[in-house]
Amino acid sequence: MIYEITIFTTVCIGYFLYKAYKNTHDIQINKINAVPESARQLPALSILHLSDLHLENISLTPGQLADSLKNESVDMIALTGDFLDRKRSIPKLLPYLKVLRDMKPAYGIYAVLGNHDYVLKDQDLVGLITLLEKNNIHVLRNGSESFSINGHVINIIGIDDYSTNRSNLPLAYQHVNTGTNIVLTHDPNVVLDMQGYHFDYLMAGHFHGGQICYPKAYHLVKMGKLAKQNVIKGFHMHNKSPFYISEGLGQTGLNVRIGSRPEITFHQIPFSSFVPSDSAADSLT
């Protein structure tokens, strides 16, 4: 009897893990229109947002990424950190970057680093940053770059990783001029400390939507105030400013997902400053 129970339990666990692994292949493509009804006459910036590739545990191949993006056209690409955390994974990043380069976004590709990227030390970290920069990716570590569309200034502001105490808001905003402020960062908890630092839209990742989220992602509570409020994915508001948390493409630990899915996100963001409707998302406390 004990033997039969053991076999049954083993089979159930194996099937459960198999299904959880299959979930990592179920890529969700989300399209977020951040332009409120009252501002639909304004031009909008189209942005492809990818986060948390975690190349040690990713089920999406470069070819599959290319296939997912082949019919899409965007103005810019935003990468919000956690590319990898092992030196041996750095060469694996190149074919993914080629896919993004081939999209030829008119206003470039911008990236910030995440806590896993900072597991790399010294020359290994330099090697990752160099690879990104050699592929025409602007790596923003508490810095900003700007471009103009029809005379309207777009500021791309990169805030370094909050969870490893690398965020420096005064430095990140030091050279920001009047215009539309789009913030890229890895850990979204930084929004709770951004009083006095205006943004029109913020993109982040970090939480993987819980990755293993059944019935809730209780294991995330140690990852800051947002996680304690179960704000771990999707579109949200804080002090009337909108931000989006991607579920990411890769996984950490086991290559499984339960109650979450890998995500590719397309955002439409108006050029001019705007105040989205309160109904778009709940305000955070």
Beta strands, then each sheet from edge to edge (+ up, - down):
strand 1: 28-33
strand 2: 44-50
strand 3: 76-80
strand 4: 109-112
strand 5: 137-139
strand 6: 143-149
strand 7: 152-159
strand 8: 180-185
strand 9: 201-204
strand 10: 234-238
strand 11: 241-245
strand 12: 263-270
sheet 1: 1+ 12+ 2- 3- 4- 5-
sheet 2: 6+ 7- 8- 9- 11- 10+
end
